[in-house]
């Protein structure tokens, strides 16, 4: 089997996206003002910040009506934006081969979309699960390669198990999870992992709990986080359910087939080319010495919001499977706007260092605390303290999904899923 390193530069340049031109700020403002791709006209408002009026463009700029996102994005992760958001900016503000960075990587939407578009992706997240979930998708194996690797592994396990996990899994399913976990941790510790193992680890991490037979667990909600074992026991009692037998290798193969559904051989080559130069940092985004000065063309990101999402609690089961101590991960959970703003100023100072002159930062924010706090009110001053210029605010007006509605999100009024994007630019000097 060929690994990422086996692909020569000539191989990787034989296929890929068509070159696009970067758009100047004046051109972009003109496009947003006249945007009418989905049958509505742009509404223009103003944000008053530091005595300067900043335009606000409101329209449906990306939508479910347009081309569906690649199946490669179908990884559950809480508080992630749609791939159409980074694509909108990557296509307009970078060239083929340009560098795109996400300082709050999450499930890797920005970096994967950059790779699909033939750009170099860089990512940083203090949560080590982010690199685990993202990196393998820049070097995707084939379904046949995954099936062969699954057949090579031993799925029996005779060691001790945490009996609390039996509230989620059938005993035989849990045994297979322990066998896979032991193999992955041992191989990683010895530095002798098979390339496909990273893919198995990513898929298994994503299939730990959910609401359908496609997950290893009994019914639970939501699929992008794990409730406590005690809470799952109560769910089982209320629903009168017991964990059914699930085949771990078969579900990994099935999810692999779904993820790779849209990945052509040309697309695989494009992704592998991006994967050769990709950088993943596990650490705080205000200190990234691994990234060179003036090396990034575009940042597209969404920061951790004010005490809305508790990543450590959400990911406790994923951390267990990957041998990670969640207590040792310094996830930001700032409750006071002043503290959050101070942290963001530090991030923007670091982004200013690594951005190329006239490079752009698309910062997706949301409304929190029942709409009483608009994050752009905090983000814009923080970025201005770092010497960045607020170019405009873009609000993507859209109809929410059933998932958003079940979380109590009203269309463009409440919650963190409103796609409010503040765009900054670094001065040329």
Helices and strands as residue ranges (DSSP letters): G 4-6, H 9-12, H 25-34, E 43-49, E 52-59, G 71-73, H 83-93, E 99-102, H 109-116, E 120-125, H 129-134, G 135-138, H 143-152, G 163-167, H 171-189, H 195-206, H 229-239, H 248-259, H 265-277, E 279-282, E 296-302, H 311-314, H 316-321, G 326-328, H 337-354, E 355-365, E 367-368, E 373-374, H 376-385, E 389-396, H 402-406, E 420-425
